[in-house]
Amino acid sequence: MKILAVCGLGQGTSLILRMNVENVVKELELEADVEHTDVSSASGMPADYIITSAELAESLTGHEGTVVIVNNYFDTNEIKAALSEALHS
Amino acid sequence: MKFIAKDLIKLNVDVADAVEAIKVAGQLLVRSGATDDSYVNAMVQSYEENGPYIVLAPGIALPHARPEDGVKEAAVSLVQLKEPITFGHTTNDPVRLVLALASSSSEEHLQLLQRLSGLMGDQDKVRQIIQATTPEDLQTLLEGLR
């Protein structure tokens, strides 16, 4: 499974998100490859799940992967809940 | 690497809007020598282009730009706002703390983000930082993170 952590620039924010997603992936005992990138590159990258904010999700509606929205990038509980819900739907 | 050192903190700052708040946090980076002037404009431009997603958690904005926009050293500054300011985020507005991030492409950047993430993930600590009234209070809160 491939997961993309996406922000506007692909520098700071998405890297923070990626680190937190990696922790969640470990906790959920998933086999997943997590990468981070900016929102314009993400459109052209294959992924099963894309984790990002509601603000940026609008630009990714055409992507084949499931877009998972997270409001607080620092809250691993929220990331865990959002990802679990996406995995089971 | 400069992680919210004393010269990178400004408390009880009165600003009119989001752009001014980003500029104040950016000027702290410039004054400490972490970035050039151009980085401040790059952060404002990024906010204007990509929108308010930089409000990464309730009440916390993390403006940043690219390393090539004028970063000399990885750093984070902290501005505590006197009045909450609207950035336009659907769920995380209004903003109380602005943490400007000077991103570099080095290993230091990762360490900086890990510290920042640890700090911002601790909601009690965030609440205390929002309420801190002196730089000394803030220093105490940040001890052990540097």
gemmi code that builds the backbone of each chain (N, CA, C; Angstrom):
import gemmi

chains = {
    "A": [
        ("MET", (0.837, -1.192, 0.000), (0.000, 0.000, 0.000), (0.874, 1.244, 0.000)),
        ("LYS", (0.476, 2.213, -0.788), (1.244, 3.452, -0.828), (0.408, 4.626, -0.308)),
        ("ILE", (1.012, 5.393, 0.595), (0.330, 6.549, 1.180), (1.143, 7.804, 0.894)),
        ("LEU", (0.480, 8.845, 0.433), (1.152, 10.127, 0.213), (0.699, 11.138, 1.259)),
        ("ALA", (1.653, 11.808, 1.883), (1.346, 12.921, 2.789), (1.575, 14.191, 1.976)),
        ("VAL", (0.536, 15.005, 1.858), (0.600, 16.122, 0.912), (0.400, 17.484, 1.578)),
        ("CYS", (1.257, 18.450, 1.192), (1.042, 19.839, 1.606), (1.271, 20.749, 0.416)),
        ("GLY", (1.234, 22.038, 0.612), (1.323, 22.983, -0.492), (2.691, 23.035, -1.150)),
        ("LEU", (3.757, 22.932, -0.343), (5.112, 23.078, -0.861), (5.890, 21.771, -0.920)),
        ("GLY", (5.497, 20.803, -0.123), (6.246, 19.549, -0.064), (7.511, 19.646, 0.777)),
        ("GLN", (7.571, 20.659, 1.644), (8.786, 20.861, 2.458), (8.585, 20.499, 3.917)),
        ("GLY", (8.019, 21.436, 4.663), (7.919, 21.240, 6.107), (6.689, 20.478, 6.520)),
        ("THR", (5.561, 20.987, 6.077), (4.292, 20.480, 6.543), (4.061, 19.009, 6.204)),
        ("SER", (4.329, 18.651, 4.959), (4.055, 17.276, 4.552), (5.027, 16.306, 5.215)),
        ("LEU", (6.203, 16.814, 5.558), (7.192, 15.970, 6.242), (6.729, 15.684, 7.675)),
        ("ILE", (6.161, 16.693, 8.321), (5.599, 16.498, 9.664), (4.473, 15.474, 9.580)),
        ("LEU", (3.609, 15.667, 8.597), (2.477, 14.761, 8.410), (2.978, 13.341, 8.150)),
        ("ARG", (4.001, 13.228, 7.300), (4.545, 11.906, 6.978), (5.083, 11.202, 8.232)),
        ("MET", (5.813, 11.943, 9.070), (6.356, 11.334, 10.287), (5.221, 10.825, 11.174)),
        ("ASN", (4.163, 11.615, 11.274), (3.037, 11.204, 12.111), (2.258, 10.046, 11.479)),
        ("VAL", (2.144, 10.064, 10.165), (1.465, 8.954, 9.472), (2.283, 7.664, 9.646)),
        ("GLU", (3.605, 7.778, 9.552), (4.460, 6.598, 9.740), (4.259, 5.988, 11.125)),
        ("ASN", (4.118, 6.839, 12.129), (3.859, 6.333, 13.485), (2.525, 5.602, 13.552)),
        ("VAL", (1.525, 6.176, 12.893), (0.192, 5.568, 12.892), (0.222, 4.224, 12.157)),
        ("VAL", (0.927, 4.196, 11.026), (1.046, 2.967, 10.235), (1.649, 1.846, 11.093)),
        ("LYS", (2.641, 2.229, 11.878), (3.280, 1.253, 12.778), (2.284, 0.757, 13.822)),
        ("GLU", (1.567, 1.699, 14.413), (0.597, 1.339, 15.452), (-0.501, 0.429, 14.909)),
        ("LEU", (-0.911, 0.706, 13.680), (-1.989, -0.091, 13.080), (-1.457, -1.385, 12.455)),
        ("GLU", (-0.130, -1.558, 12.533), (0.542, -2.738, 11.968), (0.225, -2.930, 10.481)),
        ("LEU", (0.351, -1.832, 9.732), (0.093, -1.890, 8.295), (1.408, -2.026, 7.540)),
        ("GLU", (1.328, -2.603, 6.359), (2.468, -2.647, 5.449), (2.278, -1.496, 4.480)),
        ("ALA", (2.941, -0.381, 4.731), (2.709, 0.757, 3.854), (3.981, 1.544, 3.614)),
        ("ASP", (4.066, 2.080, 2.411), (5.173, 2.920, 2.009), (4.642, 4.366, 2.054)),
        ("VAL", (5.222, 5.190, 2.931), (4.712, 6.557, 3.090), (5.697, 7.548, 2.470)),
        ("GLU", (5.195, 8.402, 1.602), (6.039, 9.443, 1.013), (5.393, 10.805, 1.218)),
        ("HIS", (6.184, 11.885, 1.108), (5.592, 13.215, 1.212), (5.899, 14.011, -0.046)),
        ("THR", (4.982, 14.877, -0.402), (5.167, 15.680, -1.616), (4.262, 16.911, -1.592)),
        ("ASP", (4.415, 17.764, -2.619), (3.549, 18.943, -2.697), (2.305, 18.613, -3.506)),
        ("VAL", (1.323, 19.469, -3.393), (0.004, 19.163, -3.939), (0.005, 19.038, -5.470)),
        ("SER", (0.831, 19.824, -6.180), (0.791, 19.712, -7.639), (1.472, 18.429, -8.117)),
        ("SER", (2.561, 18.006, -7.454), (3.202, 16.745, -7.836), (2.320, 15.554, -7.509)),
        ("ALA", (1.557, 15.658, -6.418), (0.744, 14.541, -5.947), (-0.266, 14.083, -6.994)),
        ("SER", (-0.789, 15.038, -7.767), (-1.796, 14.699, -8.782), (-1.273, 13.644, -9.751)),
        ("GLY", (0.031, 13.673, -10.038), (0.591, 12.739, -11.003), (1.255, 11.522, -10.390)),
        ("MET", (1.164, 11.363, -9.077), (1.837, 10.235, -8.425), (0.836, 9.159, -8.023)),
        ("PRO", (1.141, 7.890, -8.346), (0.223, 6.829, -7.953), (0.246, 6.633, -6.434)),
        ("ALA", (-0.930, 6.425, -5.859), (-1.015, 6.173, -4.423), (-2.368, 5.564, -4.107)),
        ("ASP", (-2.418, 4.778, -3.041), (-3.695, 4.209, -2.614), (-4.446, 5.204, -1.739)),
        ("TYR", (-3.672, 5.904, -0.901), (-4.297, 6.883, -0.012), (-3.494, 8.173, -0.030)),
        ("ILE", (-4.201, 9.286, 0.003), (-3.544, 10.589, 0.085), (-4.049, 11.264, 1.341)),
        ("ILE", (-3.127, 11.639, 2.212), (-3.536, 12.316, 3.430), (-3.193, 13.789, 3.322)),
        ("THR", (-4.192, 14.644, 3.534), (-3.969, 16.084, 3.398), (-5.052, 16.857, 4.133)),
        ("SER", (-5.007, 18.186, 4.020), (-6.015, 19.016, 4.689), (-7.204, 19.249, 3.757)),
        ("ALA", (-8.322, 19.665, 4.331), (-9.526, 19.924, 3.528), (-9.242, 20.987, 2.471)),
        ("GLU", (-8.393, 21.976, 2.834), (-8.072, 23.083, 1.937), (-7.422, 22.580, 0.645)),
        ("LEU", (-6.544, 21.580, 0.786), (-5.801, 21.102, -0.385), (-6.506, 19.940, -1.081)),
        ("ALA", (-7.423, 19.292, -0.372), (-8.096, 18.108, -0.921), (-8.854, 18.431, -2.213)),
        ("GLU", (-9.361, 19.655, -2.293), (-10.129, 20.056, -3.476), (-9.334, 19.922, -4.768)),
        ("SER", (-8.019, 20.172, -4.689), (-7.180, 20.082, -5.894), (-6.878, 18.640, -6.269)),
        ("LEU", (-7.276, 17.685, -5.421), (-6.897, 16.294, -5.658), (-8.091, 15.405, -5.984)),
        ("THR", (-9.214, 16.014, -6.291), (-10.427, 15.222, -6.493), (-10.313, 14.254, -7.676)),
        ("GLY", (-9.443, 14.561, -8.659), (-9.308, 13.691, -9.815), (-8.412, 12.484, -9.585)),
        ("HIS", (-7.752, 12.407, -8.434), (-6.789, 11.332, -8.161), (-7.486, 9.995, -7.909)),
        ("GLU", (-6.843, 8.924, -8.414), (-7.415, 7.576, -8.264), (-7.437, 7.113, -6.798)),
        ("GLY", (-6.528, 7.612, -6.000), (-6.451, 7.172, -4.603), (-7.551, 7.787, -3.740)),
        ("THR", (-7.705, 7.218, -2.552), (-8.684, 7.746, -1.607), (-8.070, 8.921, -0.857)),
        ("VAL", (-8.761, 10.052, -0.878), (-8.248, 11.223, -0.166), (-8.755, 11.199, 1.280)),
        ("VAL", (-7.811, 11.250, 2.211), (-8.155, 11.223, 3.632), (-7.860, 12.603, 4.207)),
        ("ILE", (-8.867, 13.225, 4.805), (-8.690, 14.589, 5.303), (-8.356, 14.613, 6.794)),
        ("VAL", (-7.311, 15.373, 7.122), (-6.878, 15.522, 8.510), (-6.853, 17.015, 8.848)),
        ("ASN", (-7.475, 17.404, 9.930), (-7.482, 18.818, 10.324), (-6.268, 19.210, 11.152)),
        ("ASN", (-5.887, 18.357, 12.089), (-4.729, 18.649, 12.942), (-3.586, 17.707, 12.572)),
        ("TYR", (-2.573, 18.263, 11.900), (-1.452, 17.456, 11.403), (-0.611, 16.868, 12.540)),
        ("PHE", (-0.760, 17.425, 13.731), (0.070, 16.970, 14.853), (-0.649, 15.943, 15.721)),
        ("ASP", (-1.907, 15.704, 15.425), (-2.722, 14.851, 16.291), (-2.746, 13.418, 15.736)),
        ("THR", (-1.903, 12.568, 16.281), (-1.820, 11.200, 15.740), (-3.123, 10.429, 15.969)),
        ("ASN", (-3.874, 10.781, 17.009), (-5.159, 10.111, 17.228), (-6.137, 10.412, 16.098)),
        ("GLU", (-6.139, 11.672, 15.666), (-7.025, 12.038, 14.559), (-6.582, 11.342, 13.267)),
        ("ILE", (-5.276, 11.320, 13.016), (-4.754, 10.672, 11.806), (-5.116, 9.186, 11.827)),
        ("LYS", (-4.959, 8.581, 12.994), (-5.253, 7.163, 13.144), (-6.733, 6.883, 12.854)),
        ("ALA", (-7.607, 7.705, 13.415), (-9.049, 7.517, 13.222), (-9.429, 7.713, 11.750)),
        ("ALA", (-8.874, 8.766, 11.131), (-9.213, 9.066, 9.734), (-8.726, 7.966, 8.798)),
        ("LEU", (-7.510, 7.480, 9.041), (-6.948, 6.440, 8.184), (-7.689, 5.107, 8.388)),
        ("SER", (-7.986, 4.777, 9.625), (-8.717, 3.533, 9.903), (-10.068, 3.542, 9.208)),
        ("GLU", (-10.729, 4.690, 9.288), (-12.048, 4.782, 8.672), (-11.943, 4.589, 7.156)),
        ("ALA", (-10.937, 5.211, 6.543), (-10.751, 5.078, 5.096), (-10.426, 3.635, 4.711)),
        ("LEU", (-9.645, 2.959, 5.540), (-9.246, 1.577, 5.249), (-10.432, 0.622, 5.302)),
        ("HIS", (-11.390, 0.937, 6.159), (-12.502, 0.023, 6.354), (-13.756, 0.392, 5.567)),
        ("SER", (-13.644, 1.439, 4.753), (-14.851, 1.801, 4.002), (-14.758, 1.284, 2.575)),
    ],
    "B": [
        ("MET", (21.279, 25.117, 13.999), (19.835, 24.994, 14.181), (19.372, 25.855, 15.356)),
        ("LYS", (18.309, 26.622, 15.104), (17.786, 27.498, 16.166), (16.312, 27.170, 16.391)),
        ("PHE", (16.028, 26.525, 17.498), (14.660, 26.116, 17.763), (14.043, 26.984, 18.855)),
        ("ILE", (13.272, 27.990, 18.444), (12.587, 28.900, 19.374), (13.535, 29.362, 20.491)),
        ("ALA", (14.708, 29.857, 20.078), (15.643, 30.444, 21.045), (15.083, 31.795, 21.490)),
        ("LYS", (15.709, 32.388, 22.495), (15.193, 33.615, 23.095), (14.964, 34.738, 22.075)),
        ("ASP", (15.912, 34.894, 21.151), (15.764, 35.969, 20.155), (14.780, 35.615, 19.043)),
        ("LEU", (14.161, 34.440, 19.147), (13.179, 34.020, 18.134), (11.760, 33.986, 18.697)),
        ("ILE", (11.581, 34.673, 19.832), (10.269, 34.671, 20.483), (9.728, 36.091, 20.597)),
        ("LYS", (8.446, 36.283, 20.310), (7.797, 37.565, 20.547), (6.408, 37.281, 21.108)),
        ("LEU", (6.125, 37.847, 22.282), (4.845, 37.583, 22.943), (3.902, 38.778, 22.845)),
        ("ASN", (2.590, 38.460, 22.908), (1.568, 39.499, 22.991), (1.653, 40.501, 21.834)),
        ("VAL", (1.734, 39.969, 20.627), (1.926, 40.807, 19.445), (0.578, 41.203, 18.847)),
        ("ASP", (0.455, 42.501, 18.585), (-0.780, 43.047, 18.037), (-0.638, 43.174, 16.521)),
        ("VAL", (-1.397, 42.396, 15.770), (-1.348, 42.508, 14.305), (-2.761, 42.656, 13.751)),
        ("ALA", (-2.838, 43.173, 12.509), (-4.145, 43.419, 11.902), (-4.667, 42.192, 11.159)),
        ("ASP", (-3.762, 41.422, 10.563), (-4.218, 40.290, 9.753), (-3.155, 39.200, 9.654)),
        ("ALA", (-3.487, 38.141, 8.911), (-2.619, 36.969, 8.790), (-1.263, 37.324, 8.173)),
        ("VAL", (-1.280, 38.153, 7.129), (-0.031, 38.500, 6.448), (0.921, 39.227, 7.403)),
        ("GLU", (0.361, 40.152, 8.187), (1.203, 40.873, 9.142), (1.778, 39.914, 10.186)),
        ("ALA", (0.967, 38.963, 10.615), (1.435, 37.986, 11.598), (2.597, 37.158, 11.037)),
        ("ILE", (2.478, 36.757, 9.772), (3.546, 35.983, 9.123), (4.817, 36.831, 9.022)),
        ("LYS", (4.628, 38.113, 8.710), (5.791, 39.006, 8.568), (6.530, 39.189, 9.892)),
        ("VAL", (5.780, 39.334, 10.984), (6.432, 39.500, 12.296), (7.254, 38.254, 12.627)),
        ("ALA", (6.658, 37.073, 12.411), (7.373, 35.824, 12.694), (8.586, 35.682, 11.767)),
        ("GLY", (8.432, 36.140, 10.523), (9.519, 36.075, 9.550), (10.669, 37.004, 9.904)),
        ("GLN", (10.316, 38.205, 10.397), (11.366, 39.168, 10.774), (12.244, 38.629, 11.898)),
        ("LEU", (11.658, 37.831, 12.786), (12.457, 37.216, 13.851), (13.520, 36.296, 13.249)),
        ("LEU", (13.131, 35.562, 12.203), (14.099, 34.679, 11.525), (15.217, 35.508, 10.896)),
        ("VAL", (14.834, 36.621, 10.243), (15.815, 37.470, 9.577), (16.787, 38.063, 10.597)),
        ("ARG", (16.209, 38.593, 11.693), (17.050, 39.264, 12.698), (18.038, 38.302, 13.372)),
        ("SER", (17.623, 37.046, 13.502), (18.509, 36.079, 14.148), (19.578, 35.561, 13.179)),
        ("GLY", (19.455, 35.947, 11.909), (20.447, 35.523, 10.928), (20.110, 34.199, 10.245)),
        ("ALA", (18.940, 33.637, 10.535), (18.595, 32.331, 9.964), (18.192, 32.420, 8.490)),
        ("THR", (17.598, 33.570, 8.118), (17.179, 33.713, 6.714), (17.459, 35.118, 6.195)),
        ("ASP", (17.371, 35.261, 4.871), (17.416, 36.577, 4.236), (16.022, 37.202, 4.292)),
        ("ASP", (15.950, 38.489, 3.979), (14.673, 39.200, 3.884), (13.720, 38.528, 2.896)),
        ("SER", (14.303, 38.007, 1.822), (13.493, 37.426, 0.751), (12.623, 36.264, 1.252)),
        ("TYR", (13.070, 35.586, 2.308), (12.323, 34.433, 2.822), (10.963, 34.852, 3.392)),
        ("VAL", (10.922, 36.043, 3.983), (9.671, 36.547, 4.562), (8.627, 36.724, 3.460)),
        ("ASN", (9.062, 37.342, 2.361), (8.141, 37.528, 1.238), (7.714, 36.191, 0.641)),
        ("ALA", (8.641, 35.242, 0.600), (8.323, 33.918, 0.050), (7.260, 33.217, 0.903)),
        ("MET", (7.338, 33.399, 2.219), (6.335, 32.786, 3.112), (4.961, 33.405, 2.880)),
        ("VAL", (4.949, 34.738, 2.736), (3.682, 35.443, 2.501), (3.098, 34.996, 1.156)),
        ("GLN", (3.963, 34.893, 0.150), (3.526, 34.481, -1.188), (2.949, 33.066, -1.153)),
        ("SER", (3.612, 32.184, -0.410), (3.138, 30.805, -0.312), (1.770, 30.745, 0.359)),
        ("TYR", (1.598, 31.576, 1.387), (0.298, 31.640, 2.062), (-0.773, 32.135, 1.088)),
        ("GLU", (-0.415, 33.127, 0.294), (-1.396, 33.688, -0.639), (-1.722, 32.709, -1.773)),
        ("GLU", (-0.723, 31.923, -2.192), (-0.956, 30.976, -3.290), (-1.641, 29.695, -2.830)),
        ("ASN", (-1.140, 29.136, -1.744), (-1.638, 27.819, -1.325), (-2.753, 27.889, -0.294)),
        ("GLY", (-2.983, 29.077, 0.217), (-4.105, 29.236, 1.133), (-3.776, 28.884, 2.566)),
        ("PRO", (-4.823, 28.807, 3.375), (-4.658, 28.740, 4.827), (-4.352, 27.339, 5.370)),
        ("TYR", (-3.923, 26.415, 4.519), (-3.627, 25.069, 5.036), (-2.503, 25.090, 6.084)),
        ("ILE", (-1.698, 26.158, 6.087), (-0.599, 26.256, 7.058), (-1.092, 26.361, 8.501)),
        ("VAL", (-2.387, 26.527, 8.696), (-2.935, 26.459, 10.053), (-3.096, 24.958, 10.351)),
        ("LEU", (-1.993, 24.369, 10.815), (-1.882, 22.907, 10.870), (-2.629, 22.261, 12.014)),
        ("ALA", (-2.936, 23.044, 13.016), (-3.643, 22.515, 14.175), (-4.506, 23.649, 14.706)),
        ("PRO", (-5.500, 23.350, 15.539), (-6.345, 24.434, 16.042), (-5.510, 25.539, 16.687)),
        ("GLY", (-5.618, 26.758, 16.141), (-4.935, 27.914, 16.720), (-3.469, 28.062, 16.369)),
        ("ILE", (-2.916, 27.158, 15.547), (-1.481, 27.210, 15.262), (-1.204, 27.295, 13.758)),
        ("ALA", (-0.515, 28.382, 13.361), (-0.117, 28.518, 11.960), (1.377, 28.278, 11.831)),
        ("LEU", (1.767, 27.606, 10.775), (3.175, 27.297, 10.557), (3.611, 27.754, 9.161)),
        ("PRO", (3.773, 29.081, 8.986), (4.209, 29.553, 7.671), (5.636, 29.086, 7.360)),
        ("HIS", (5.882, 28.796, 6.106), (7.230, 28.407, 5.677), (7.335, 28.587, 4.170)),
        ("ALA", (8.562, 28.504, 3.652), (8.784, 28.564, 2.211), (9.841, 27.521, 1.873)),
        ("ARG", (10.468, 27.649, 0.725), (11.459, 26.637, 0.319), (12.862, 27.024, 0.798)),
        ("PRO", (13.729, 26.028, 1.008), (15.108, 26.331, 1.442), (15.793, 27.330, 0.512)),
        ("GLU", (15.538, 27.214, -0.794), (16.214, 28.094, -1.754), (15.652, 29.519, -1.765)),
        ("ASP", (14.631, 29.783, -0.964), (14.073, 31.137, -0.879), (14.850, 32.048, 0.076)),
        ("GLY", (16.000, 31.574, 0.560), (16.836, 32.452, 1.386), (17.111, 31.949, 2.792)),
        ("VAL", (17.147, 30.632, 2.966), (17.445, 30.072, 4.294), (18.954, 29.892, 4.455)),
        ("LYS", (19.470, 30.375, 5.607), (20.888, 30.182, 5.891), (21.066, 29.089, 6.938)),
        ("GLU", (20.060, 28.979, 7.805), (20.152, 27.985, 8.869), (18.739, 27.545, 9.254)),
        ("ALA", (18.562, 26.251, 9.519), (17.251, 25.743, 9.939), (16.850, 26.414, 11.252)),
        ("ALA", (15.624, 26.937, 11.315), (15.193, 27.635, 12.528), (13.670, 27.683, 12.636)),
        ("VAL", (13.202, 27.891, 13.872), (11.776, 28.105, 14.105), (11.618, 29.310, 15.027)),
        ("SER", (10.755, 30.265, 14.636), (10.449, 31.387, 15.524), (9.018, 31.238, 16.029)),
        ("LEU", (8.726, 31.919, 17.133), (7.386, 31.812, 17.712), (6.807, 33.187, 18.026)),
        ("VAL", (5.613, 33.443, 17.501), (4.907, 34.681, 17.807), (3.574, 34.336, 18.463)),
        ("GLN", (3.390, 34.884, 19.646), (2.108, 34.710, 20.346), (1.278, 35.966, 20.078)),
        ("LEU", (0.094, 35.774, 19.525), (-0.729, 36.920, 19.134), (-1.579, 37.425, 20.291)),
        ("LYS", (-1.689, 38.749, 20.355), (-2.479, 39.380, 21.412), (-3.958, 39.036, 21.232)),
        ("GLU", (-4.431, 39.201, 19.999), (-5.814, 38.849, 19.675), (-5.798, 37.726, 18.638)),
        ("PRO", (-6.728, 36.780, 18.748), (-6.801, 35.711, 17.746), (-7.051, 36.289, 16.352)),
        ("ILE", (-6.367, 35.749, 15.360), (-6.460, 36.268, 13.988), (-7.000, 35.188, 13.045)),
        ("THR", (-7.895, 35.596, 12.151), (-8.469, 34.673, 11.174), (-7.537, 34.505, 9.973)),
        ("PHE", (-7.193, 33.255, 9.671), (-6.358, 32.954, 8.500), (-7.210, 32.414, 7.344)),
        ("GLY", (-8.443, 32.051, 7.639), (-9.307, 31.511, 6.586), (-9.408, 29.993, 6.574)),
        ("HIS", (-8.925, 29.344, 7.626), (-8.994, 27.880, 7.699), (-10.372, 27.444, 8.187)),
        ("THR", (-10.905, 26.388, 7.579), (-12.281, 25.995, 7.898), (-12.472, 25.473, 9.319)),
        ("THR", (-11.477, 24.766, 9.857), (-11.676, 24.186, 11.193), (-10.706, 24.705, 12.256)),
        ("ASN", (-9.534, 25.185, 11.842), (-8.494, 25.500, 12.837), (-8.375, 26.980, 13.202)),
        ("ASP", (-9.162, 27.835, 12.576), (-9.183, 29.260, 12.934), (-9.823, 29.440, 14.306)),
        ("PRO", (-9.603, 30.536, 15.031), (-8.617, 31.575, 14.734), (-7.236, 31.177, 15.257)),
        ("VAL", (-6.222, 31.875, 14.753), (-4.836, 31.551, 15.088), (-4.364, 32.322, 16.317)),
        ("ARG", (-3.713, 31.624, 17.245), (-3.143, 32.240, 18.454), (-1.624, 32.242, 18.425)),
        ("LEU", (-1.044, 31.223, 17.783), (0.417, 31.104, 17.713), (0.862, 30.985, 16.259)),
        ("VAL", (1.921, 31.747, 15.920), (2.498, 31.632, 14.591), (3.935, 31.157, 14.746)),
        ("LEU", (4.225, 30.006, 14.176), (5.583, 29.465, 14.227), (6.146, 29.458, 12.818)),
        ("ALA", (7.075, 30.400, 12.547), (7.660, 30.468, 11.210), (8.809, 29.477, 11.132)),
        ("LEU", (8.781, 28.696, 10.059), (9.770, 27.637, 9.902), (10.712, 27.973, 8.752)),
        ("ALA", (12.017, 28.032, 9.074), (13.025, 28.170, 8.019), (13.463, 26.760, 7.657)),
        ("SER", (12.967, 26.279, 6.527), (13.273, 24.899, 6.130), (14.645, 24.853, 5.473)),
        ("SER", (15.430, 23.876, 5.828), (16.663, 23.639, 5.086), (16.584, 22.211, 4.579)),
        ("SER", (17.499, 21.850, 3.710), (17.401, 20.498, 3.160), (18.283, 19.528, 3.942)),
        ("SER", (18.831, 20.013, 5.057), (19.779, 19.186, 5.804), (19.073, 18.243, 6.782)),
        ("GLU", (19.881, 17.436, 7.402), (19.410, 16.515, 8.447), (18.808, 17.307, 9.615)),
        ("GLU", (19.359, 18.512, 9.828), (18.862, 19.391, 10.906), (17.386, 19.699, 10.749)),
        ("HIS", (16.965, 19.807, 9.507), (15.575, 20.129, 9.204), (14.649, 19.056, 9.785)),
        ("LEU", (15.047, 17.808, 9.619), (14.256, 16.696, 10.147), (14.166, 16.747, 11.667)),
        ("GLN", (15.313, 17.005, 12.289), (15.346, 17.090, 13.760), (14.443, 18.215, 14.248)),
        ("LEU", (14.515, 19.337, 13.522), (13.716, 20.498, 13.875), (12.224, 20.166, 13.799)),
        ("LEU", (11.847, 19.475, 12.734), (10.441, 19.122, 12.549), (9.981, 18.124, 13.603)),
        ("GLN", (10.874, 17.219, 13.982), (10.508, 16.249, 15.011), (10.241, 16.937, 16.348)),
        ("ARG", (11.113, 17.898, 16.681), (10.913, 18.653, 17.932), (9.612, 19.444, 17.892)),
        ("LEU", (9.415, 20.082, 16.755), (8.219, 20.896, 16.574), (6.965, 20.029, 16.688)),
        ("SER", (7.032, 18.867, 16.066), (5.907, 17.957, 16.068), (5.626, 17.449, 17.482)),
        ("GLY", (6.687, 17.173, 18.218), (6.544, 16.713, 19.601), (5.890, 17.782, 20.461)),
        ("LEU", (6.335, 19.025, 20.246), (5.811, 20.143, 21.018), (4.343, 20.403, 20.690)),
        ("MET", (4.023, 20.437, 19.395), (2.660, 20.783, 18.975), (1.665, 19.649, 19.211)),
        ("GLY", (2.199, 18.447, 19.359), (1.325, 17.308, 19.636), (0.907, 17.248, 21.103)),
        ("ASP", (1.569, 18.063, 21.941), (1.289, 18.090, 23.374), (0.315, 19.240, 23.653)),
        ("GLN", (-0.973, 18.912, 23.710), (-1.975, 19.980, 23.749), (-1.970, 20.804, 25.033)),
        ("ASP", (-1.540, 20.187, 26.139), (-1.426, 20.948, 27.390), (-0.361, 22.022, 27.239)),
        ("LYS", (0.758, 21.601, 26.646), (1.872, 22.520, 26.474), (1.475, 23.672, 25.545)),
        ("VAL", (0.754, 23.355, 24.485), (0.313, 24.383, 23.544), (-0.557, 25.409, 24.276)),
        ("ARG", (-1.462, 24.909, 25.120), (-2.335, 25.807, 25.869), (-1.500, 26.728, 26.774)),
        ("GLN", (-0.481, 26.155, 27.407), (0.375, 26.961, 28.296), (1.170, 28.010, 27.515)),
        ("ILE", (1.599, 27.636, 26.308), (2.358, 28.592, 25.487), (1.458, 29.759, 25.077)),
        ("ILE", (0.206, 29.447, 24.758), (-0.743, 30.498, 24.370), (-0.952, 31.465, 25.541)),
        ("GLN", (-0.881, 30.930, 26.761), (-1.142, 31.768, 27.940), (0.109, 32.382, 28.572)),
        ("ALA", (1.289, 31.989, 28.113), (2.530, 32.489, 28.714), (2.600, 34.011, 28.632)),
        ("THR", (3.082, 34.651, 29.705), (3.136, 36.111, 29.681), (4.553, 36.673, 29.606)),
        ("THR", (5.556, 35.871, 29.926), (6.928, 36.364, 29.816), (7.779, 35.364, 29.022)),
        ("PRO", (8.847, 35.875, 28.376), (9.743, 34.973, 27.638), (10.325, 33.886, 28.553)),
        ("GLU", (10.497, 34.243, 29.842), (11.061, 33.278, 30.791), (10.100, 32.104, 30.992)),
        ("ASP", (8.780, 32.425, 31.086), (7.772, 31.363, 31.194), (7.895, 30.400, 30.021)),
        ("LEU", (8.052, 31.005, 28.864), (8.097, 30.226, 27.642), (9.351, 29.357, 27.594)),
        ("GLN", (10.464, 29.951, 28.026), (11.723, 29.198, 28.074), (11.569, 27.955, 28.944)),
        ("THR", (10.900, 28.141, 30.091), (10.695, 27.019, 31.000), (9.867, 25.933, 30.314)),
        ("LEU", (8.822, 26.368, 29.598), (7.953, 25.409, 28.908), (8.702, 24.639, 27.817)),
        ("LEU", (9.686, 25.296, 27.233), (10.380, 24.687, 26.098), (11.605, 23.878, 26.522)),
        ("GLU", (11.933, 23.953, 27.802), (13.114, 23.236, 28.270), (12.974, 21.737, 28.023)),
        ("GLY", (14.071, 21.141, 27.659), (14.037, 19.711, 27.405), (13.706, 19.401, 25.955)),
        ("LEU", (13.264, 20.410, 25.232), (12.914, 20.183, 23.828), (14.042, 20.627, 22.908)),
        ("ARG", (14.969, 21.395, 23.463), (15.970, 21.992, 22.596), (17.172, 21.086, 22.406)),
    ],
}
model = gemmi.Model(1)
for chain_id, residues in chains.items():
    chain = gemmi.Chain(chain_id)
    for i, (resn, *xyz) in enumerate(residues, 1):
        res = gemmi.Residue()
        res.name, res.seqid = resn, gemmi.SeqId(i, " ")
        for name, pos in zip(("N", "CA", "C"), xyz):
            atom = gemmi.Atom()
            atom.name, atom.element = name, gemmi.Element(name[0])
            atom.pos, atom.b_iso = gemmi.Position(*pos), 0.0
            res.add_atom(atom)
        chain.add_residue(res)
    model.add_chain(chain)
structure = gemmi.Structure()
structure.add_model(model)
structure.setup_entities()
